[in-house]
Amino acid sequence: MKIAVAQTRPAKGDVLRNLEAHIRLIGSAASENVTHLIFPELSVTGYEPSLAASLVMEAGDARLDVLQTLSDRHLMTICAGVPTTGAAGILISMAIFQPGQERQVYSKQYLHADEVPFFAGGPAPVRLENNKIALAICYELSVPEHSRDARRAGAEIYLASVAKAKSGMEKAAAGLEAIARQYGMWVMVCNCVGHCDDFDCGGGSAAWDKAGMLLGQLNDTEEGLLILDTAEAQVVKRATGNEIYEDH
């Protein structure tokens, strides 16, 4: 499997502009035969809690059709961040596009206290590839039960989608390293760069092996991809814009 995390610079509330960035990064991932690609938290709208009510969309929104088309064309599972609605209120979600399949939605179950005024917690988790791939959205990676339950369900890969400042990302990285080491899972995280909500995002998207060793990490300023080849047990490519950089 080749799994990639995308590091994006979201434009505040600009769905079409953000989708253009998604399309470009999906094209780069496809050129490297990536099978699974995950984007940061609320990547399609930007992480903007106070605007979420005006930006809500469902997985079936026609503006997202292009992501399904690209999933089908490239035989790639694509997870993009969108605010959706549920019985309890607005949800922080991932719209999941899989080749030739009905779209799924995974919504954040555990919220940070700062999010409670704007969002509600989601229902049971969605996992991919017969439970082998677990998805996490930001604060969830800090909740021990989340990674524990994922491993108990059979997860071998833990993919976290976040929107964090540099200090928060450093703390998250330590936690993700510990998850990889404790449960023997591949772990990857994607963050954004640029301004979100009332803070600057810190980038640092990264991948760890099953022993908790850091395999590769992006910087804190640029958009790009980090691609993990699980068969080779290493990050084999780092892509930024239209250029490809080899890891050594």
ChimeraX attribute file (.defattr): number of C-alpha atoms within 10 A of each C-alpha:
attribute: neighborCount
match mode: 1-to-1
recipient: residues
	/A:1	12
	/A:2	19
	/A:3	24
	/A:4	32
	/A:5	28
	/A:6	29
	/A:7	33
	/A:8	27
	/A:9	22
	/A:10	26
	/A:11	20
	/A:12	18
	/A:13	18
	/A:14	13
	/A:15	18
	/A:16	14
	/A:17	14
	/A:18	19
	/A:19	21
	/A:20	13
	/A:21	19
	/A:22	23
	/A:23	14
	/A:24	13
	/A:25	25
	/A:26	24
	/A:27	16
	/A:28	20
	/A:29	27
	/A:30	19
	/A:31	10
	/A:32	16
	/A:33	16
	/A:34	22
	/A:35	19
	/A:36	24
	/A:37	26
	/A:38	27
	/A:39	27
	/A:40	33
	/A:41	29
	/A:42	26
	/A:43	34
	/A:44	31
	/A:45	26
	/A:46	29
	/A:47	29
	/A:48	18
	/A:49	22
	/A:50	13
	/A:51	16
	/A:52	22
	/A:53	17
	/A:54	10
	/A:55	18
	/A:56	16
	/A:57	20
	/A:58	16
	/A:59	21
	/A:60	13
	/A:61	9
	/A:62	10
	/A:63	13
	/A:64	20
	/A:65	13
	/A:66	14
	/A:67	24
	/A:68	22
	/A:69	15
	/A:70	20
	/A:71	25
	/A:72	16
	/A:73	12
	/A:74	18
	/A:75	17
	/A:76	24
	/A:77	22
	/A:78	23
	/A:79	27
	/A:80	26
	/A:81	26
	/A:82	30
	/A:83	30
	/A:84	24
	/A:85	19
	/A:86	14
	/A:87	9
	/A:88	11
	/A:89	13
	/A:90	21
	/A:91	26
	/A:92	29
	/A:93	26
	/A:94	31
	/A:95	25
	/A:96	24
	/A:97	27
	/A:98	23
	/A:99	17
	/A:100	12
	/A:101	12
	/A:102	11
	/A:103	13
	/A:104	15
	/A:105	21
	/A:106	24
	/A:107	28
	/A:108	24
	/A:109	19
	/A:110	21
	/A:111	19
	/A:112	11
	/A:113	8
	/A:114	9
	/A:115	15
	/A:116	12
	/A:117	9
	/A:118	16
	/A:119	24
	/A:120	21
	/A:121	19
	/A:122	22
	/A:123	15
	/A:124	10
	/A:125	16
	/A:126	16
	/A:127	18
	/A:128	15
	/A:129	8
	/A:130	10
	/A:131	17
	/A:132	16
	/A:133	22
	/A:134	25
	/A:135	28
	/A:136	27
	/A:137	27
	/A:138	25
	/A:139	21
	/A:140	20
	/A:141	24
	/A:142	18
	/A:143	13
	/A:144	11
	/A:145	11
	/A:146	18
	/A:147	24
	/A:148	14
	/A:149	13
	/A:150	22
	/A:151	21
	/A:152	11
	/A:153	15
	/A:154	14
	/A:155	24
	/A:156	19
	/A:157	25
	/A:158	25
	/A:159	24
	/A:160	27
	/A:161	31
	/A:162	30
	/A:163	28
	/A:164	27
	/A:165	22
	/A:166	18
	/A:167	11
	/A:168	13
	/A:169	22
	/A:170	15
	/A:171	12
	/A:172	20
	/A:173	22
	/A:174	11
	/A:175	16
	/A:176	26
	/A:177	22
	/A:178	17
	/A:179	25
	/A:180	25
	/A:181	18
	/A:182	14
	/A:183	19
	/A:184	17
	/A:185	24
	/A:186	26
	/A:187	29
	/A:188	31
	/A:189	32
	/A:190	32
	/A:191	31
	/A:192	34
	/A:193	25
	/A:194	18
	/A:195	19
	/A:196	20
	/A:197	14
	/A:198	10
	/A:199	12
	/A:200	16
	/A:201	25
	/A:202	22
	/A:203	31
	/A:204	25
	/A:205	30
	/A:206	28
	/A:207	31
	/A:208	28
	/A:209	23
	/A:210	19
	/A:211	17
	/A:212	21
	/A:213	15
	/A:214	18
	/A:215	17
	/A:216	22
	/A:217	19
	/A:218	22
	/A:219	14
	/A:220	19
	/A:221	16
	/A:222	17
	/A:223	23
	/A:224	28
	/A:225	30
	/A:226	27
	/A:227	27
	/A:228	29
	/A:229	16
	/A:230	15
	/A:231	8
	/A:232	10
	/A:233	13
	/A:234	17
	/A:235	25
	/A:236	19
	/A:237	20
	/A:238	19
	/A:239	21
	/A:240	18
	/A:241	13
	/A:242	10
	/A:243	9
	/A:244	14
	/A:245	10
	/A:246	9
	/A:247	11
	/A:248	7
